[in-house]
Amino acid sequence: MASTIFSTSSSLPTAVKGLDCNTYKPTLGNLRFIASPNRKSIAVPSSSSPAPKPLFPVVKATSDVPVKTGLSDAECEAAVAAGNVPEAPPVPPTPLAPAGTPVVPSLPLSRRPRRTRRSPALRAAFQETSISPANFVYPLFIHEGEEDTPIGAMPGCYRLGWRHGLLEEVAKARDVGVNSIVLFPKVPDALKTPTGDEAYNEYGLVPRTIRMLKDKFPGLAIYTDVALDPYSSDGHDGIVREDGVIMNDETVHQLCKQAVAQARAGADVVSPSDMMDGRVGAIRGALDDAGFQHVLIMSYTAKYASSFYGPFREALDSNPHFGDKKTYQMNPANYREALVEVHEDESEGADILLVKPGLPYLDIIRQIRDNSPLPIAAYQVSGEYSMIKAGGILKMIDEEKVMMESLLCLRRAGADIILTYFALQAARCLCGEKR
């Protein structure tokens, strides 16, 4: 292959400082041309010509981008080949250690993990866990009124009017990439009964809201809560016998009707949060029999009898009127029991397995992630949200940083999706908007 040949008698300048990039141009008087077989003639300075000014400007870190010299690629290559190498900034000096630092030989380490943490670019390149607005499911409280009512224990959260404030909030969320929501209704006390029949009223608050949202936002993914506590005059997730026992199978019967009513309204995912035995299989059968084979079931697989739920119950006015929920929700002391629930929910047809609460139960999320191929959801519950908010209000923590770290930790533990009241705020941070 033919190559360009330069005369050895050429005398190219070696100094490069002080070049006036605007005035220096090669001229016929100080250039002679050497022909190559397959390329155009290339002009190089003549040996008898006076030394021209430097070809390349000095590159300085603090200067603007240098003005181009107007030389062709071949002319630049010819200059470098002849030794006229452009000057670059010098190698920075080695930073000095503070006075008194001991002088020691380097440790004989073959591996130094800190190497990949040296700069933001390297840290970003080797980050193992990522998070995006698509990972968020936004829990929204709704009520029959037209005004948005603030929830005292959850700063920034409201009971949204189902025809007004809800639409505005969903639009805001979609603008920053949050396209999944879960609905929680505040049901009028006059409609609550011991058997929670309002739960499957197809003209009730939740079915009406689903139909309206699907009409307004056809691509919105709508999750629903399947449980009786918002509809029960007793405040429990199931039907209560006169001796205080929560009736399992009778409750499951009601839950199946509730899930079908929600699916008929257009729900994409029904989410039994009641922790009754056998309810996933029964709901799967009821949905399939009604022609809703496409509707997913997100089972609250490991829902613990936690003290972190308090603000949520204020939001829905759904505190149990007596006793607690420990006979059906899991004991916070138990770890292996979660695998029993995983096995049952998988065998009964669950599509998604959820852990609730989130951050205090990272070990449970990881355990389920390591033992199931199904998608894992985590619920960052109201108590977690309110503590971060309170810490931020009191200036005890950086609210935004703690919020993002907590969500990233849930992802790192193995959660594919996160139900979080921070969904809109966190998505705005990820999109570069201010709080």
Backbone torsions as a table, in degrees:
resi	resn	phi	psi	omega
1	MET	NA	128.5	-177.2
2	ALA	-66.9	143.6	178.5
3	SER	-130.6	157.5	-179.5
4	THR	-74.0	134.2	-178.8
5	ILE	-113.3	129.7	179.4
6	PHE	-105.7	140.4	178.7
7	SER	-67.0	135.1	-179.9
8	THR	-74.7	-10.6	178.4
9	SER	-83.7	-4.3	179.0
10	SER	-64.5	144.0	178.0
11	SER	-125.0	91.8	-179.8
12	LEU	-85.6	147.5	-178.6
13	PRO	-66.3	145.3	178.5
14	THR	-102.9	-21.5	177.8
15	ALA	-85.4	143.8	-177.5
16	VAL	-125.8	-6.4	-176.9
17	LYS	-77.9	152.1	173.8
18	GLY	80.7	15.0	-178.7
19	LEU	-69.5	131.5	171.5
20	ASP	-91.8	99.3	-173.1
21	CYS	-65.9	-21.6	-177.0
22	ASN	-84.6	-22.8	-174.7
23	THR	-109.0	-24.0	-176.6
24	TYR	-77.5	125.2	172.9
25	LYS	-141.5	134.7	175.2
26	PRO	-61.7	140.9	178.0
27	THR	-123.7	162.9	-179.8
28	LEU	-63.8	-25.4	-178.0
29	GLY	-69.8	-28.6	-178.3
30	ASN	-115.6	17.6	177.4
31	LEU	-127.2	146.3	167.6
32	ARG	-126.5	160.1	-169.7
33	PHE	-110.2	136.2	177.6
34	ILE	-119.5	125.3	-178.5
35	ALA	-87.9	144.6	172.7
36	SER	-120.5	155.1	-172.4
37	PRO	-56.4	-42.4	-172.7
38	ASN	-118.8	13.5	-178.7
39	ARG	-132.5	165.5	177.5
40	LYS	-68.2	158.8	176.8
41	SER	-60.6	144.4	-178.4
42	ILE	-116.8	130.9	-179.2
43	ALA	-90.5	130.2	175.3
44	VAL	-131.4	155.3	-179.1
45	PRO	-60.3	141.5	178.4
46	SER	-77.9	146.7	-179.2
47	SER	-65.8	-25.7	-179.0
48	SER	-88.0	-4.4	-177.9
49	SER	-82.9	151.8	174.6
50	PRO	-66.5	150.3	-177.6
51	ALA	-60.7	122.1	179.6
52	PRO	-74.6	172.7	176.5
53	LYS	-68.2	161.9	-179.6
54	PRO	-57.5	145.8	-178.3
55	LEU	-78.8	-32.8	-169.2
56	PHE	-118.3	137.0	176.4
57	PRO	-74.5	156.0	176.8
58	VAL	-74.3	134.5	178.4
59	VAL	-94.5	121.8	178.4
60	LYS	-121.5	143.5	-177.0
61	ALA	-62.8	-29.2	-175.4
62	THR	-93.1	-4.5	-177.0
63	SER	-93.1	166.4	174.6
64	ASP	-72.7	173.5	176.5
65	VAL	-60.9	128.5	-177.5
66	PRO	-60.1	148.7	175.5
67	VAL	-70.2	137.4	-179.3
68	LYS	-67.3	145.3	-179.0
69	THR	-79.7	-19.1	-176.4
70	GLY	88.0	2.5	178.7
71	LEU	-74.5	149.1	175.5
72	SER	-76.1	168.4	177.0
73	ASP	-58.1	-42.1	-178.1
74	ALA	-65.0	-37.6	179.7
75	GLU	-68.7	-39.2	176.8
76	CYS	-64.0	-42.9	178.8
77	GLU	-63.8	-40.3	-179.8
78	ALA	-62.9	-40.1	-179.7
79	ALA	-65.3	-43.3	-179.9
80	VAL	-66.9	-40.4	179.4
81	ALA	-62.8	-29.8	-180.0
82	ALA	-86.7	4.3	175.9
83	GLY	98.9	0.9	179.9
84	ASN	-90.4	74.8	-173.8
85	VAL	-85.0	131.3	178.5
86	PRO	-59.1	144.3	179.5
87	GLU	-85.4	134.4	176.8
88	ALA	-112.4	165.4	177.6
89	PRO	-57.0	147.7	-179.1
90	PRO	-68.2	159.9	174.2
91	VAL	-63.1	128.4	-177.6
92	PRO	-64.0	148.0	179.4
93	PRO	-68.2	154.6	177.3
94	THR	-67.6	124.9	179.9
95	PRO	-60.1	142.9	-178.8
96	LEU	-85.1	140.5	174.1
97	ALA	-78.4	157.5	178.9
98	PRO	-65.2	154.0	179.0
99	ALA	-56.3	138.3	179.4
100	GLY	93.3	-5.8	178.5
101	THR	-66.7	128.2	-179.0
102	PRO	-65.9	145.3	176.3
103	VAL	-93.5	114.8	-176.2
104	VAL	-132.3	152.8	175.3
105	PRO	-70.5	153.6	178.6
106	SER	-62.7	139.7	175.9
107	LEU	-65.6	140.4	-179.0
108	PRO	-78.8	68.4	-176.5
109	LEU	-100.0	128.5	174.8
110	SER	-83.8	-20.8	-179.4
111	ARG	-134.4	129.0	177.3
112	ARG	-126.8	97.5	-176.2
113	PRO	-58.2	-21.7	-179.4
114	ARG	-68.3	-14.5	-178.7
115	ARG	-59.0	-36.7	-177.4
116	THR	-83.7	3.9	-179.5
117	ARG	-112.5	7.3	-167.7
118	ARG	-68.0	-27.1	-175.4
119	SER	-144.0	160.7	176.7
120	PRO	-57.6	-37.0	-179.2
121	ALA	-64.9	-43.1	179.5
122	LEU	-68.4	-41.4	179.7
123	ARG	-61.7	-40.2	178.8
124	ALA	-67.2	-37.4	-177.7
125	ALA	-65.9	-33.3	-175.0
126	PHE	-106.4	14.8	177.9
127	GLN	-67.2	127.8	-174.6
128	GLU	-86.3	-26.5	-176.1
129	THR	-121.3	133.5	177.7
130	SER	-120.6	162.0	179.6
131	ILE	-144.5	142.0	-179.5
132	SER	-144.4	165.3	178.2
133	PRO	-57.5	-25.2	179.4
134	ALA	-66.4	-17.9	178.7
135	ASN	-82.5	-6.4	-174.0
136	PHE	-98.6	140.5	166.7
137	VAL	-116.5	125.3	-170.9
138	TYR	-95.7	109.8	177.0
139	PRO	-74.2	130.1	-178.0
140	LEU	-128.7	130.3	177.4
141	PHE	-91.2	134.3	-179.1
142	ILE	-127.5	154.7	175.4
143	HIS	-147.6	173.4	-173.6
144	GLU	-76.4	-16.7	-176.6
145	GLY	-72.6	174.9	179.7
146	GLU	-98.7	-20.7	-178.9
147	GLU	-95.2	152.7	175.4
148	ASP	-87.5	123.1	-175.6
149	THR	-103.2	120.0	180.0
150	PRO	-64.0	146.5	177.5
151	ILE	-101.7	112.6	-171.1
152	GLY	-55.6	-41.9	-175.6
153	ALA	-82.2	-3.7	-177.6
154	MET	-131.9	81.1	-177.9
155	PRO	-54.3	130.7	-179.7
156	GLY	91.3	-7.1	179.1
157	CYS	-107.8	151.1	-175.2
158	TYR	-140.0	154.3	159.4
159	ARG	-80.9	114.6	-173.0
160	LEU	-91.4	137.5	171.6
161	GLY	-63.1	126.3	-169.4
162	TRP	-64.7	-24.1	-179.1
163	ARG	-100.4	-6.4	-172.8
164	HIS	-129.0	-80.2	-176.6
165	GLY	-58.5	-34.2	179.7
166	LEU	-60.5	-46.9	-179.4
167	LEU	-60.6	-40.4	179.3
168	GLU	-64.7	-41.8	-178.0
169	GLU	-68.3	-40.8	178.3
170	VAL	-64.3	-40.1	178.5
171	ALA	-62.5	-41.9	177.7
172	LYS	-61.6	-42.8	-178.6
173	ALA	-64.9	-43.7	-179.8
174	ARG	-64.9	-30.9	179.5
175	ASP	-62.2	-26.2	-179.8
176	VAL	-112.7	20.5	170.3
177	GLY	93.7	3.4	176.4
178	VAL	-90.3	109.0	-173.4
179	ASN	-118.9	19.1	177.8
180	SER	-131.9	133.0	178.2
181	ILE	-133.3	160.2	171.5
182	VAL	-130.2	135.6	-173.1
183	LEU	-100.5	137.0	175.0
184	PHE	-130.6	118.6	-174.6
185	PRO	-93.8	142.9	166.8
186	LYS	-96.8	105.5	-172.4
187	VAL	-89.4	137.4	176.7
188	PRO	-57.4	137.4	-178.1
189	ASP	-56.3	-32.2	-177.7
190	ALA	-64.8	-18.6	-178.8
191	LEU	-98.4	-1.0	-178.9
192	LYS	-85.5	138.5	-179.5
193	THR	-138.6	165.8	178.7
194	PRO	-61.5	-27.6	-178.6
195	THR	-102.2	1.0	174.3
196	GLY	60.3	38.1	-175.4
197	ASP	-62.6	-24.5	180.0
198	GLU	-64.3	-17.7	-178.4
199	ALA	-60.7	-29.5	-178.3
200	TYR	-114.7	20.2	173.4
201	ASN	-72.9	115.3	-175.0
202	GLU	-70.8	-7.8	173.7
203	TYR	-109.3	12.6	179.5
204	GLY	-73.7	-180.0	-173.4
205	LEU	-59.7	-47.1	-176.6
206	VAL	-68.3	-50.4	178.2
207	PRO	-59.7	-39.2	176.9
208	ARG	-61.2	-43.0	-178.3
209	THR	-65.8	-41.6	178.8
210	ILE	-59.8	-46.7	-178.6
211	ARG	-62.4	-39.5	179.7
212	MET	-66.7	-43.4	-179.2
213	LEU	-65.6	-40.0	179.5
214	LYS	-67.4	-31.3	176.7
215	ASP	-70.6	-38.9	-177.5
216	LYS	-82.2	-40.6	-176.9
217	PHE	-128.9	80.7	-174.7
218	PRO	-57.9	-30.4	-177.4
219	GLY	-87.7	1.6	-178.8
220	LEU	-71.2	133.5	175.0
221	ALA	-89.6	118.6	-175.4
222	ILE	-109.7	119.9	172.6
223	TYR	-99.3	149.2	176.9
224	THR	-128.2	159.0	175.8
225	ASP	-97.0	128.2	177.7
226	VAL	-111.0	103.1	179.2
227	ALA	-171.5	160.9	-175.6
228	LEU	-95.8	-10.9	-170.7
229	ASP	-59.7	-35.9	177.5
230	PRO	-68.1	-19.1	-173.5
231	TYR	-107.6	-5.6	-173.6
232	SER	-92.6	134.6	175.6
233	SER	-70.5	-11.9	177.7
234	ASP	-96.5	-13.9	179.1
235	GLY	78.7	9.5	178.6
236	HIS	-99.5	164.9	-177.9
237	ASP	-78.8	-7.1	-179.4
238	GLY	-142.0	177.6	178.5
239	ILE	-72.5	133.3	-174.7
240	VAL	-104.3	124.5	175.7
241	ARG	-75.0	162.7	-174.2
242	GLU	-62.7	-21.0	177.3
243	ASP	-91.2	8.3	177.2
244	GLY	91.3	-2.3	179.8
245	VAL	-76.8	135.8	176.2
246	ILE	-83.2	120.8	-174.7
247	MET	-82.4	121.9	-172.2
248	ASN	-77.2	-62.8	-170.3
249	ASP	-67.5	-37.1	178.2
250	GLU	-65.9	-36.8	176.3
251	THR	-65.4	-43.1	180.0
252	VAL	-58.7	-37.8	177.6
253	HIS	-57.8	-44.4	179.0
254	GLN	-67.3	-38.7	-178.7
255	LEU	-64.4	-35.8	178.2
256	CYS	-62.6	-42.6	178.5
257	LYS	-66.6	-36.9	178.0
258	GLN	-63.9	-45.6	-178.5
259	ALA	-63.0	-41.3	179.7
260	VAL	-65.7	-40.6	178.5
261	ALA	-62.3	-39.2	178.7
262	GLN	-68.8	-41.3	178.6
263	ALA	-64.4	-40.2	179.3
264	ARG	-63.0	-32.1	178.7
265	ALA	-74.6	-18.5	177.6
266	GLY	123.0	10.5	179.2
267	ALA	-62.1	141.1	177.3
268	ASP	-89.1	-35.1	-176.9
269	VAL	-137.4	124.8	173.3
270	VAL	-101.1	141.1	-169.6
271	SER	-128.9	90.8	178.0
272	PRO	-67.2	116.1	-177.6
273	SER	-110.0	10.0	-169.1
274	ASP	-81.7	-26.2	-177.8
275	MET	67.6	25.8	171.3
276	MET	-75.5	145.5	177.9
277	ASP	-68.9	135.9	173.4
278	GLY	79.4	4.4	-172.4
279	ARG	-74.2	-27.6	-178.7
280	VAL	-66.0	-47.0	179.7
281	GLY	-63.7	-40.7	179.9
282	ALA	-65.7	-41.8	179.7
283	ILE	-67.4	-39.5	177.8
284	ARG	-60.1	-43.5	178.8
285	GLY	-64.7	-41.5	-179.6
286	ALA	-66.1	-41.1	178.7
287	LEU	-64.6	-44.0	-178.9
288	ASP	-64.8	-41.6	180.0
289	ASP	-64.3	-29.0	-179.3
290	ALA	-89.9	3.0	177.6
291	GLY	88.8	17.8	-178.6
292	PHE	-111.1	49.6	179.5
293	GLN	-62.5	-23.5	-176.9
294	HIS	-81.6	-13.1	-176.9
295	VAL	-77.8	131.2	-179.3
296	LEU	-82.7	156.2	172.0
297	ILE	-116.2	117.5	170.3
298	MET	-101.0	104.7	-176.9
299	SER	-85.6	133.8	168.4
300	TYR	-74.2	84.9	-171.4
301	THR	-70.6	-48.3	-179.7
302	ALA	-121.1	82.0	177.6
303	LYS	-104.2	114.8	-173.7
304	TYR	-91.1	152.2	175.6
305	ALA	-76.6	78.0	-168.4
306	SER	-99.3	153.9	174.5
307	SER	-87.4	2.0	-178.8
308	PHE	-85.1	2.2	-174.5
309	TYR	-92.9	-3.5	-170.8
310	GLY	-50.8	-52.9	-178.7
311	PRO	-59.9	-34.0	178.6
312	PHE	-62.0	-42.8	-177.7
313	ARG	-68.7	-29.4	172.9
314	GLU	-66.4	-40.7	-177.2
315	ALA	-61.1	-37.1	-177.4
316	LEU	-102.6	-2.1	-175.8
317	ASP	51.7	52.0	-173.4
318	SER	-125.3	25.8	176.1
319	ASN	-62.9	139.9	176.6
320	PRO	-61.9	140.8	-176.8
321	HIS	-77.4	-12.5	176.2
322	PHE	-158.1	156.1	174.6
323	GLY	62.9	-156.2	179.7
324	ASP	-140.2	-169.5	-175.0
325	LYS	-111.9	23.2	-173.4
326	LYS	-74.5	-13.7	179.2
327	THR	-82.5	-9.5	176.0
328	TYR	-128.2	-29.0	173.5
329	GLN	-85.5	156.9	-170.5
330	MET	-77.5	153.7	177.6
331	ASN	-74.1	123.7	179.8
332	PRO	-57.8	-17.7	180.0
333	ALA	-79.2	-10.7	-170.9
334	ASN	-99.2	138.2	-178.1
335	TYR	-115.2	-51.5	-177.0
336	ARG	-68.1	-28.9	-178.4
337	GLU	-58.5	-28.3	179.1
338	ALA	-61.0	-34.7	179.5
339	LEU	-67.8	-31.2	175.6
340	VAL	-63.0	-46.4	179.0
341	GLU	-63.9	-38.8	178.0
342	VAL	-59.8	-47.7	-178.9
343	HIS	-60.0	-43.8	-178.8
344	GLU	-65.7	-46.5	-176.9
345	ASP	-65.9	-39.5	177.1
346	GLU	-61.6	-45.9	-176.8
347	SER	-68.5	-25.1	-178.5
348	GLU	-89.3	-6.4	173.8
349	GLY	107.3	19.4	175.9
350	ALA	-64.7	144.8	177.5
351	ASP	-99.0	-28.3	-178.5
352	ILE	-137.7	139.8	178.6
353	LEU	-111.0	128.5	-175.6
354	LEU	-115.1	142.1	174.3
355	VAL	-112.9	133.8	-179.1
356	LYS	-145.6	129.0	-3.4
357	PRO	-67.1	-174.0	-174.8
358	GLY	-100.3	-80.0	-169.3
359	LEU	-58.9	-40.0	178.2
360	PRO	-70.0	-7.0	-174.7
361	TYR	-123.4	35.4	179.0
362	LEU	-60.4	-33.3	179.5
363	ASP	-65.0	-34.2	179.5
364	ILE	-71.6	-40.6	177.0
365	ILE	-59.1	-46.7	-179.5
366	ARG	-65.0	-39.8	179.5
367	GLN	-61.2	-45.2	-179.3
368	ILE	-68.7	-39.6	177.4
369	ARG	-57.7	-40.0	-177.8
370	ASP	-77.1	-12.8	-174.7
371	ASN	-118.9	2.3	180.0
372	SER	-141.9	140.2	175.9
373	PRO	-84.0	-5.7	-175.9
374	LEU	-74.8	156.1	173.6
375	PRO	-59.3	142.4	-178.7
376	ILE	-113.0	134.2	175.3
377	ALA	-114.7	148.6	173.9
378	ALA	-127.1	141.1	179.5
379	TYR	-108.2	109.2	171.9
380	GLN	-80.2	101.2	-163.5
381	VAL	-81.2	175.7	-173.0
382	SER	-59.2	-38.0	179.3
383	GLY	-64.5	-39.9	176.6
384	GLU	-63.0	-46.1	179.4
385	TYR	-59.8	-48.6	-174.7
386	SER	-66.6	-34.5	179.1
387	MET	-66.6	-42.6	178.2
388	ILE	-65.2	-42.8	178.0
389	LYS	-60.9	-45.3	-179.1
390	ALA	-63.9	-42.0	177.7
391	GLY	-61.4	-37.7	178.0
392	GLY	-68.9	-42.4	179.8
393	ILE	-61.9	-38.7	-179.5
394	LEU	-83.1	2.1	179.9
395	LYS	61.3	26.8	177.9
396	MET	-84.8	-24.1	178.0
397	ILE	-140.3	165.6	171.4
398	ASP	-86.2	102.3	-172.3
399	GLU	-53.8	-47.4	-175.1
400	GLU	-64.2	-43.6	-179.3
401	LYS	-67.3	-42.0	179.1
402	VAL	-66.3	-40.2	176.9
403	MET	-56.7	-51.4	-176.7
404	MET	-67.5	-36.7	178.4
405	GLU	-65.5	-41.6	-179.2
406	SER	-63.2	-40.2	179.5
407	LEU	-68.9	-40.0	178.5
408	LEU	-63.7	-37.2	178.9
409	CYS	-64.7	-37.5	176.8
410	LEU	-63.9	-40.2	176.4
411	ARG	-65.5	-43.9	-178.5
412	ARG	-61.6	-36.0	179.9
413	ALA	-67.9	-21.3	176.4
414	GLY	132.5	3.8	-178.8
415	ALA	-76.3	129.3	175.0
416	ASP	-80.9	-39.7	177.1
417	ILE	-129.4	153.2	-178.3
418	ILE	-129.2	122.9	171.0
419	LEU	-84.0	115.8	-174.5
420	THR	-148.2	138.5	175.7
421	TYR	-72.4	-11.1	175.9
422	PHE	-85.4	4.0	-170.2
423	ALA	-52.8	-50.1	-178.2
424	LEU	-67.1	-47.2	-178.5
425	GLN	-62.9	-44.2	-179.2
426	ALA	-67.3	-39.4	178.8
427	ALA	-63.5	-38.0	177.2
428	ARG	-64.3	-37.9	176.6
429	CYS	-63.7	-44.6	-179.9
430	LEU	-64.4	-29.2	178.7
431	CYS	-87.7	-0.2	176.8
432	GLY	89.3	6.8	178.2
433	GLU	-85.2	158.5	175.5
434	LYS	-79.9	159.8	176.6
435	ARG	-63.0	NA	NA
